[in-house]
Amino acid sequence: MRDVRLHPGALRPRGADPRSLRRRSPRSATTWPVRDHHEIERAYAVDPDAELPDLTELPGVVRVTEPTTATLVATYVDTDDLALVRHGVTLRRRTGGDDAGWHLKVPAGLGRDELHRPLGRTETVPAGLARQVLGWTRGRDLRPVADVETLRTARLLLDAEDAVLAEVADDRVTGRAVGRLGADAVTWREVEVELVTAPPAFLDAADAPLAAAGILPRTVQRKIASVLAHRLPEPAEALTRRALDGPASAVLHARLAEQVAALLRADCDVRRGVDDGVRRLRVASRRLRAALATFGPLLDRDRTDPLRAELRWVARTLGAGRDAEVAQDRLRALVSEVPRRQVVGPVRRRIDRTHADRRRAAGTHAADVLASRRYLRLLGRLDRLVASPAWSERADRPAAEVLPKRVRKDLRRLREAVGVAEAVAASDGAGPAHDEALHDVRKAAKRLRHACEVLEPLWGSDARRLRKAAQDVTRVLGERQDTVVVRADLRRMAARATADGESAFTYGVLHEREQSRASVLEGELAAAWGRLDSKKLRRWLG
């Protein structure tokens, strides 16, 4: 969207710096290109001959700019089985308008992240974009699948201060699937409203005045999905029909589909270098693994147990970078807290150098993992699991009969882990064995938390309260585990400092502080466990 060209000063308040337009105006409102951005938009169906309503009736709109037009010609590329389109991803080469080039759109948050690259001299997909969608394509060829031509008439919606709230594009679209010689083109008219500075609530508020003019949100929001509708499957019934008296498989299937999609989006973010991408990829891996463990009896274990092992490999393999980042941030904070006279030697420099090396190595290793055949095979197996789960007979039973029992078993597992940790503390006191026992408690609490997430859509506040209590336990134990990692780092750095002829005094001071922090967190754990292990929270499990 946003492909019209306006004069650079058309929307500029008198005396304003032209560069400020880049922050508050759509890319069509200026000749300065914006290469990547996040878009939130909504497409509406419009009759071919209908008149658009007065757009100043939309909330907060004071003025509408004069319309500008552009003809946009796009070729969409995908794998033969439409792996990108099926996952809500768009990759196209488009000419016309102000942002001609290659466009990659990836689902993110309430909208999509849009990446732009130049047209180049050939029609070959830029190597960088091809790498970023590797999680979906797994190295398969990308070929043209559809051509779409759009005659666009665009207007900008301005508020009282002439800031651009949104852009409205009136599109007349003609699309044809590649390879359908003789097939009729698909034609339609739609209006797209894309937010610029307006909040997401603007779209909901705009629905009513547009509906009064007979303009309603389109059932299919993406142009490419309309053109290729004949090749796209209908939504699976199991993903849309979830009820307490419905099959347990429907609830689990929705969870698996949701988390496989989340994993693939995080995969793309890691390849793009997006902050937090690795963490979210690991979270999706753990949630999938937890679902396959807790609700394993609903599936063919011969098929899912190997997947659990591979998901564990992914989460563990990609964890080194996160551990190094957390440790470095914590150690920096610790050094800033101690009196200056207790910082002896080049402590900060050693902390930064040690962890920067670890993070670089972890980043290189993560890139190797995401490019490996083993990892790409895992993604294919996860796709097949969602497409055709191997359900057991138990999966056909009502969700209310089957699923709470599985969560209750996870709660028992957690209680047993807590008992072991208490026994280890009583017999051995603090030490590696106690650290390991508490880490097992944390893993069991995470599994319970993820199990509750699966049931939350149907069990509502009952599942949500238990999930939050389990989350509180995992938070406390996560912070305590961070102290274990940091203390180990401090011991290693102290040994290296001594070997290099430096003082190890400060590392000992920091170690003692982290030891004290661990003791405080163990006190918080007792309170968090007491809240979780209450009859009131687990009564709904039966």
C-alpha positions in Angstrom: 0.0 0.0 0.0 1.0 3.7 0.0 2.3 4.1 -3.5 1.3 7.6 -4.5 3.8 10.4 -4.9 3.2 13.9 -3.6 5.4 16.9 -3.8 7.9 16.8 -0.9 6.5 20.0 0.6 2.8 19.2 0.1 2.2 18.2 3.7 5.1 20.1 5.3 4.0 22.7 7.9 5.7 26.0 7.3 9.3 26.0 8.4 9.4 22.2 9.1 12.4 20.1 8.4 11.6 17.9 5.4 13.3 15.0 7.2 10.6 15.0 9.9 8.1 13.8 7.3 9.8 10.5 7.3 8.8 9.9 10.9 5.1 10.9 10.6 4.0 10.5 7.0 3.6 7.5 4.8 6.2 6.8 2.3 3.9 7.9 -0.5 3.8 11.4 1.0 7.5 12.0 0.4 10.1 11.2 -2.2 12.5 9.9 0.5 12.3 6.1 0.6 11.5 4.1 3.7 13.0 0.7 3.2 11.4 -1.3 6.1 8.4 -0.6 8.2 5.5 -2.2 10.1 2.1 -1.9 8.5 -1.4 -2.2 10.0 -4.2 -2.0 7.5 -7.7 -3.2 6.7 -9.2 -4.0 3.3 -12.9 -3.2 2.6 -15.1 -4.5 -0.2 -16.6 -1.8 -2.5 -19.1 -2.0 -5.3 -17.5 -1.1 -8.7 -19.7 2.0 -9.1 -20.0 3.1 -5.5 -19.1 6.5 -4.3 -16.8 6.8 -1.3 -18.3 8.6 1.7 -17.0 11.8 3.1 -13.7 10.6 4.8 -13.7 13.5 7.2 -16.5 11.6 9.0 -13.8 9.1 10.1 -12.7 9.7 13.8 -10.2 12.5 14.2 -10.0 13.3 10.5 -10.1 17.1 9.7 -8.8 17.2 6.2 -8.3 14.8 3.2 -5.6 15.5 0.6 -6.4 15.6 -3.1 -6.3 12.1 -4.7 -3.3 10.9 -6.6 -3.2 7.9 -8.9 -0.6 5.2 -9.8 -0.7 1.9 -11.7 1.1 -0.9 -9.8 2.1 -4.1 -11.6 3.2 -6.9 -9.3 4.5 -10.5 -9.8 4.1 -12.7 -6.8 6.6 -15.5 -6.2 6.3 -18.6 -4.1 7.0 -22.3 -4.0 5.0 -24.7 -6.1 2.9 -25.6 -3.1 2.4 -21.9 -2.0 4.3 -22.3 1.2 4.6 -18.5 1.7 1.0 -17.6 0.9 -0.4 -20.4 3.1 1.5 -18.9 6.0 0.4 -15.4 5.4 3.7 -14.3 3.9 3.9 -12.2 0.7 6.9 -11.9 -1.6 6.5 -9.9 -4.8 8.3 -7.8 -7.4 6.4 -4.6 -8.2 6.8 -1.7 -10.6 5.0 1.6 -10.5 4.4 4.0 -7.7 7.0 5.3 -5.3 8.3 2.1 -3.8 8.9 -0.1 -6.8 11.1 -3.0 -5.9 11.0 -6.3 -4.1 8.6 -6.4 -1.1 8.5 -9.1 1.6 5.6 -8.9 4.0 5.7 -11.1 7.2 3.0 -11.4 9.8 4.0 -9.5 13.0 1.9 -8.2 15.9 -1.3 -6.6 14.7 -0.1 -6.3 11.2 2.9 -7.1 9.0 6.5 -6.2 8.8 7.3 -5.0 5.2 10.8 -5.2 3.9 11.9 -3.5 0.6 14.8 -4.2 -1.7 15.6 -2.6 -5.0 14.3 -4.0 -8.3 17.8 -5.0 -9.5 18.7 -5.8 -13.0 17.1 -9.3 -13.1 13.8 -10.8 -12.0 15.6 -13.2 -9.6 14.6 -13.0 -6.0 17.3 -11.1 -4.0 19.5 -13.6 -2.1 18.9 -11.8 1.2 15.1 -12.1 0.9 15.4 -15.7 -0.2 17.4 -16.4 3.0 14.9 -14.7 5.2 12.0 -17.0 4.0 14.1 -20.2 4.1 12.1 -21.4 7.1 9.0 -21.6 4.9 10.6 -22.5 1.6 13.3 -24.9 2.9 15.4 -24.2 -0.2 12.7 -25.0 -2.7 12.6 -22.9 -5.9 10.7 -19.6 -5.9 8.7 -19.1 -9.1 6.1 -16.6 -10.3 2.6 -17.7 -9.1 0.4 -14.7 -9.9 0.4 -11.3 -11.6 -1.7 -8.5 -10.1 -2.3 -5.0 -11.6 -3.8 -2.3 -9.4 -5.1 1.1 -10.4 -4.7 3.0 -7.1 -6.3 6.3 -6.1 -4.9 7.4 -2.8 -5.7 10.0 -0.2 -4.1 11.0 3.1 -6.3 11.6 6.2 -5.0 14.5 8.3 -5.8 15.6 11.8 -6.1 19.1 13.1 -2.3 19.5 13.2 -1.9 18.2 9.7 -0.3 15.0 10.9 -1.1 12.0 8.7 -3.5 9.6 10.5 -3.9 7.1 7.8 -3.9 6.6 4.0 -6.9 5.4 2.1 -6.3 3.6 -1.2 -9.1 3.0 -3.6 -7.9 0.0 -5.6 -9.3 -1.5 -8.8 -7.6 -4.9 -9.0 -7.0 -7.3 -11.8 -5.3 -10.6 -11.0 -4.4 -13.8 -12.8 -2.7 -16.9 -11.6 0.4 -17.8 -13.5 0.0 -21.0 -15.7 -3.8 -20.7 -16.0 -3.8 -19.9 -19.8 -7.2 -19.0 -21.0 -8.5 -18.6 -17.4 -10.6 -15.5 -16.7 -8.9 -12.8 -14.7 -10.1 -12.1 -11.2 -11.3 -8.4 -10.9 -12.6 -6.5 -7.9 -12.6 -3.2 -6.2 -11.4 -2.6 -2.6 -10.5 0.2 -0.3 -7.4 -0.2 2.0 -7.0 1.9 5.1 -3.5 1.8 6.4 -2.5 3.5 9.7 0.3 6.0 9.8 0.1 7.8 13.2 -3.4 6.7 14.2 -3.6 3.9 16.8 -5.1 0.5 15.8 -8.4 1.4 17.4 -8.9 3.9 14.5 -9.7 1.0 12.2 -12.4 -0.4 14.4 -13.8 3.1 14.8 -13.8 3.6 11.1 -15.9 0.4 10.5 -19.2 2.0 11.4 -19.1 5.1 9.1 -17.8 2.9 6.3 -20.5 0.3 6.9 -23.1 3.0 6.7 -22.0 3.5 3.1 -22.1 -0.2 2.4 -18.3 -0.6 2.7 -17.5 -3.7 4.8 -14.3 -5.5 5.7 -13.3 -8.1 3.0 -13.5 -11.7 4.0 -10.1 -12.2 2.3 -7.7 -9.4 3.3 -4.8 -10.1 1.0 -4.9 -9.6 -2.8 -2.8 -12.6 -3.5 -5.1 -14.8 -1.5 -8.0 -13.7 -3.6 -6.2 -14.4 -6.9 -5.0 -17.9 -5.7 -8.2 -18.8 -3.8 -8.7 -21.9 -6.0 -5.4 -23.3 -4.8 -5.7 -22.5 -1.1 -7.3 -24.9 1.3 -10.3 -24.0 3.4 -9.5 -23.6 7.1 -9.5 -27.0 8.8 -12.6 -27.5 10.9 -10.5 -28.7 13.8 -8.9 -25.3 14.0 -12.1 -23.4 14.2 -14.5 -25.6 16.2 -13.4 -25.8 19.9 -15.8 -26.6 22.6 -15.9 -28.4 26.0 -18.1 -31.1 24.5 -16.1 -31.2 21.3 -13.2 -33.5 20.6 -10.0 -32.9 22.6 -8.1 -33.1 19.3 -9.6 -29.8 18.2 -8.0 -28.0 21.2 -4.6 -29.5 20.8 -4.6 -29.1 17.0 -5.2 -25.4 17.4 -2.3 -25.1 19.8 0.0 -27.0 17.5 -0.9 -24.9 14.5 -0.5 -21.7 16.4 2.9 -22.5 17.8 4.3 -23.9 14.5 3.3 -20.6 12.9 4.9 -18.7 15.7 8.1 -20.7 15.4 8.3 -20.0 11.6 7.7 -16.3 12.2 10.4 -16.2 14.8 12.7 -18.1 12.4 12.3 -15.3 9.9 13.0 -12.7 12.6 16.2 -14.4 13.6 17.4 -14.4 10.0 16.5 -10.7 9.8 18.4 -9.9 12.9 15.3 -8.8 14.8 15.8 -8.2 18.5 14.3 -11.0 20.6 13.9 -13.3 17.6 16.0 -16.1 19.2 14.1 -16.0 22.4 10.7 -16.2 20.7 11.9 -19.1 18.5 13.0 -21.0 21.7 9.7 -20.2 23.4 7.7 -21.6 20.5 10.0 -24.7 20.5 9.4 -25.2 24.2 5.6 -24.7 23.9 5.4 -27.3 21.1 7.5 -29.7 23.0 5.4 -29.2 26.2 2.2 -29.7 24.2 3.5 -33.0 22.7 4.6 -34.1 26.2 1.5 -33.2 28.3 -1.0 -34.3 25.7 1.1 -37.1 24.2 -1.5 -39.8 24.7 -3.7 -38.0 22.2 -1.2 -38.6 19.4 1.0 -41.3 17.9 4.0 -41.2 20.3 6.2 -43.0 17.7 5.8 -40.0 15.6 5.8 -37.2 18.2 8.6 -38.4 20.6 11.3 -37.9 18.0 9.9 -34.4 17.3 10.1 -33.6 21.1 13.8 -34.6 21.0 14.5 -32.3 18.0 12.6 -29.4 19.5 14.7 -29.8 22.7 17.8 -29.7 20.5 16.8 -26.4 18.9 15.9 -24.7 22.2 19.2 -25.9 23.8 21.4 -25.1 20.9 20.1 -21.5 20.6 20.3 -20.9 24.3 24.0 -19.9 24.6 23.5 -16.5 23.2 20.6 -15.7 25.5 22.6 -16.9 28.5 25.6 -14.7 27.5 23.3 -11.7 27.0 21.6 -12.1 30.4 24.8 -12.7 32.2 26.5 -9.7 30.7 23.6 -7.4 31.5 23.4 -8.7 35.1 27.2 -8.4 35.7 27.2 -4.8 34.3 24.4 -4.0 36.7 26.3 -5.6 39.6 29.5 -3.7 39.0 27.6 -0.4 38.9 26.0 -1.2 42.3 29.2 -1.9 44.3 31.3 0.9 45.7 33.9 2.2 43.3 36.8 1.2 45.7 35.7 -2.4 45.4 36.2 -2.5 41.6 39.8 -3.5 41.4 41.3 -4.0 37.9 39.8 -4.0 34.4 36.7 -5.8 35.6 34.2 -4.2 33.2 36.5 -4.7 30.2 36.9 -8.4 31.0 33.1 -8.8 31.5 32.4 -7.2 28.1 35.1 -9.0 26.2 34.2 -12.4 27.7 30.6 -12.1 26.9 31.0 -10.4 23.5 33.1 -13.3 22.4 30.4 -15.8 23.6 27.6 -13.9 21.9 29.5 -13.7 18.6 30.2 -17.4 18.7 26.5 -18.1 19.7 25.3 -16.0 16.8 27.4 -17.8 14.3 26.3 -21.1 15.6 22.6 -20.1 15.5 23.0 -19.1 11.8 24.6 -22.5 11.1 21.8 -24.3 12.9 19.1 -22.5 11.0 20.8 -23.3 7.7 21.3 -27.0 8.6 19.5 -29.9 6.9 18.6 -31.2 10.3 16.7 -28.1 11.3 15.0 -27.6 8.0 13.9 -31.3 8.1 12.4 -30.6 11.5 10.4 -27.7 10.1 9.0 -29.9 7.4 8.0 -32.6 9.9 6.2 -29.9 12.0 4.3 -28.7 9.0 3.2 -32.3 8.3 2.2 -32.8 11.9 -0.2 -29.8 11.7 -1.5 -30.9 8.2 -2.2 -34.5 9.2 -1.9 -35.3 12.9 -1.8 -38.9 13.9 -4.6 -38.9 16.5 -5.1 -41.7 19.0 -8.6 -42.9 19.9 -8.5 -40.9 23.1 -8.3 -37.7 21.0 -11.9 -38.2 19.9 -13.2 -38.0 23.4 -14.7 -34.7 24.7 -12.2 -32.1 25.7 -13.8 -31.7 29.2 -13.2 -35.4 29.8 -9.6 -35.6 28.6 -7.7 -32.4 28.9 -8.0 -31.4 32.6 -6.7 -34.8 33.6 -3.5 -34.2 31.6 -3.0 -30.8 33.4 -3.6 -32.5 36.7 -0.9 -34.9 36.0 1.5 -32.1 35.2 0.6 -30.5 38.6 1.5 -33.8 40.3 4.8 -33.9 38.5 5.6 -30.4 39.7 4.7 -31.3 43.3 7.0 -34.3 43.1 9.8 -32.1 41.8 9.3 -29.6 44.7 9.5 -32.5 47.1 12.8 -33.7 45.6 14.2 -30.2 45.8 13.2 -29.9 49.5 14.8 -33.3 50.3 18.0 -32.3 48.6 18.2 -29.0 50.4 17.6 -30.8 53.7 20.3 -33.4 53.1 22.9 -31.6 51.1 22.2 -27.9 51.6 23.1 -25.4 48.9 25.3 -26.7 46.1 25.2 -28.1 42.5 22.7 -30.8 43.5 20.3 -28.3 44.9 20.7 -26.0 41.9 19.9 -28.9 39.6 16.8 -29.9 41.6 15.4 -26.4 41.5 16.1 -26.3 37.8 13.9 -29.4 37.5 11.2 -27.6 39.5 11.4 -24.7 37.0 11.0 -27.1 34.0 8.0 -28.8 35.6 6.4 -25.4 36.4 7.0 -24.3 32.8 5.3 -27.4 31.5 2.3 -26.8 33.7 2.1 -23.2 32.6 2.2 -24.2 29.0 -0.5 -26.8 29.6 -2.8 -24.2 31.1 -2.2 -22.0 28.1 -3.7 -24.7 25.9 -6.9 -24.9 28.0 -7.3 -21.1 28.6 -9.5 -20.5 25.5 -12.2 -22.9 26.9 -11.6 -22.9 30.6 -11.1 -19.2 30.9 -10.3 -17.8 34.4 -9.8 -21.2 36.0 -6.9 -22.0 33.6 -5.7 -18.5 33.6 -5.3 -18.3 37.4 -3.4 -21.5 37.6 -1.2 -20.5 34.6 -0.3 -17.2 36.3 0.6 -19.0 39.5 2.8 -21.3 37.6 4.3 -18.4 35.7 5.2 -16.7 39.0 7.1 -19.8 40.1 8.9 -20.0 36.8 9.8 -16.3 37.0 11.4 -16.6 40.5 13.2 -19.8 39.5 14.3 -18.2 36.2 15.9 -15.4 38.1 17.6 -17.8 40.5 18.9 -19.9 37.6 20.4 -16.7 36.2 22.3 -16.3 39.4 23.7 -19.9 38.9 24.9 -18.9 35.4 26.4 -15.6 36.6 28.2 -17.2 39.6 29.8 -19.8 37.2 30.9 -17.0 34.9 32.4 -15.1 37.9 34.4 -18.1 39.0 35.8 -18.6 35.5 36.6 -14.9 35.1 38.3 -14.9 38.5 40.5 -17.8 37.5 41.5 -16.1 34.2 42.1 -12.8 35.9 44.4 -14.5 38.4 46.2 -16.3 35.6 46.7 -12.9 33.9 48.2 -11.4 37.0 45.0 -9.3 37.8 43.2 -9.1 41.1 40.2 -11.5 41.5 38.9 -9.5 44.5 35.9 -7.9 42.7 34.7 -11.2 41.2 34.5 -12.6 44.8 32.5 -9.5 45.9 30.1 -10.0 43.0 29.8 -13.7 43.6 28.8 -13.1 47.2 26.1 -10.7 46.1 24.7 -13.2 43.7 24.7 -15.9 46.4 22.7 -13.6 48.6 20.3 -12.9 45.8 19.8 -16.6 45.3 18.8 -17.0 49.0 16.3 -14.1 48.7 14.8 -15.7 45.6 14.4 -19.0 47.4 12.3 -17.3 50.0 10.1 -15.8 47.2 9.9 -19.3 45.8 8.3 -20.7 49.0 5.6 -18.0 48.8 5.0 -18.5 45.1 4.7 -22.3 45.6 2.3 -21.8 48.5 0.0 -19.8 46.2 0.2 -22.3 43.4 -0.4 -25.4 45.5 -3.8 -24.4 46.8 -7.0 -26.4 46.5 -8.8 -23.3 45.2 -6.6 -23.1 42.2 -6.8 -26.7 41.2 -10.4 -27.5 42.1 -11.5 -27.2 38.5 -9.2 -30.0 37.5 -11.3 -32.5 39.3 
